[in-house]
Amino acid sequence: MNKFHLTEKEIRNNYMVQNIYSVGYCELQRTLDIVTSPFAYTATNLYGWKADFYSIDGAIISTGYAPMGGISIPYALCQKCEAKTNKIVDDFNHGKIKKWSTVQARCKKALLATMKKALNKEGK
């Protein structure tokens, strides 16, 4: 899937930034790569790439060196989600899970649970 370039102004005008989940660079990379592909990115002429944007069930996750968003997913929650993803992929590699679509569904479930926990911590 090709992603398109968005400016921060376009993101602020088209999405409610306070409802975007913000994740540091590569903190949920394996999980996100299994569940979906980025639909957009931000960049500057001076510093280059800043962040990728993923859409998950109507929510948006921004991840990168300079992610945008009003809901921060703490590093500890990201690590727990990535650990669950690693376990799911390990089960697939050892034949405990037969279909890749099952891996994707379970990783998505883990990601959505992580997002919900982050939202509850933000008090929204």
Secondary structure, DSSP 4 states (H G I P E B T S, - for coil): ---EE--HHHHHHHS-GGGEEEEETTTTHHHHHHH----EEEEETTTEEEEEEEEETTEEEEEESS---SEE--HHHHHHHHHHHHHHHHHHHTTSS--HHHHHHHHHHHHHHHHHHHHHHHT-
